[in-house]
Amino acid sequence: MPIINLKTILIADAITCAGVLALGLFAVDPVAVLLGLPVGVVSAGAWICLAAALPMFAAAAQTVPNPALVKLIAIGNLGWVAASLAVAAAFVSQMTGIGLAVVVAQALGVLAFAILEWKGAAPRLATA
């Protein structure tokens, strides 16, 4: 994967994190009601996204994104996927249909980011 594509993926991932952060901080009550989740869960997710977005922006700002940092970001994304599925399992009885769909869909989206970032951080073999 060319560097520009990896940078684009990292920026897109960071922007989605920033969006979740903004929703979780500035619209926490309506988002919690829409999803059927406790306010504390929505708020915690927002703060986690802040912590996740910072290294994404940092890696994207590098001339060549540091492969170890990108792999760490991908592993963090896998942790988010696991946590999202755990939230869905723990709160399934109180979540709205939209909430369940949103949590599962975003988990799948984050999984896609993790896969693309991991592949983008893999060393390239020289072709002759």
N, C-alpha and C positions, 0 to 999 in steps of 0.2 A: 504494500500500500504506500503510495507516495506520501511524503511528509505533509504536503498541503492537505491531503484528504484526512490524515490523522488529526491535524490541527483543526480542521473543520468539524470533525466528530467531537473533539474535546470542547470546542466552543459551543456547539449545539447542546452537548450534555450539560455544560456549565449554565447555559441560558435556561434550560429546562429546570435546573436546580434553583436558579434565581427566581423563576416563576413560582415554583412551589414555596420558596421562602417568602415571597411577597404575599401569596395567598394565605399562607399559614400565619403571617404576622398581621396583615392588614384586613383580612377577611376571615379570621379564624372561626368566629361563631357561625356565619352562614355556611362556610365550607364544612364544618363539623355537622351541622344539621343536614346539609345536602348528602353527605356521605354516611351519616348515621354513626359517626365515630365520636368518642369523647374529645373535648377541646384539647386536653393534655396530649393526646396522641397526635392530633393535627399540628399542634404547636411544636412538639418534639420533632416531628418530621421536618418541619420548617427549619429548625436550628441545625439538624443533621445536614440538610441541604446546603446551608451556609458553609459548614465545615467541608463539604464535598466539592463545592464550586470553586473554592479558593485554589486548591492544587490543580484543578482542571484548567483554570485560567492561567496559572503559572506555567504549566506544561505547554499550553498552546502558545504562550509568549516566547518560548525558547526557539532558537533558530532550528534546532533539531530536538524535538521533545525527548527528554530523558526516558529511555525504555523502562528503567526500574520504577520511575514515578508513574508512568502510564500503566504499568502492570499493577501497581499499588492502587491506582484509581479503579482499574477493572475489578480487582478483588473487592474493593469497597463497594462497587456497584453490585457485585454478587451478594454481599452482605445486605444491601438494601433490598434486593429481590427476596432473600430469605426472610427478612424482617417484614416485608410487605405481605408475604404469604402467611406469616405467623399472625399478623394483625388481622388479616381476612379470616383466618381460622378462629382466632380468639373472639372476634366481635361479629361473626357471621349472623348471629341471631338478632342483633340490633342494627346491623347495617342496612341501608336502603339498597334496592336493586342497582341504582346508579352508583352508589358507593362501592359495592362489590365489583361492578364492571370497571370502574375507574381504578381501583386498587390493583386488580388483576391486569388490566391493560397497561398501566404504568409500570408494573413489575416486568411485563414482557418487553416493553420499550427499553427499560433500564438493562435488561438482559441483553438486548440487541446492542446497546452501547458497550456493555462489558465485552462482548465477543469482538466487536469491531476494534475496540481499543487494544485488546490483547493481541489480536492479529496485527494491528498497526505497530505495536511495540516489538513484534518478533523480528529477530535479525534477518536481514535479506542475504540470500546467497547470490554471489556474483554469477552472472550468466555470460558464457563465452560464445 
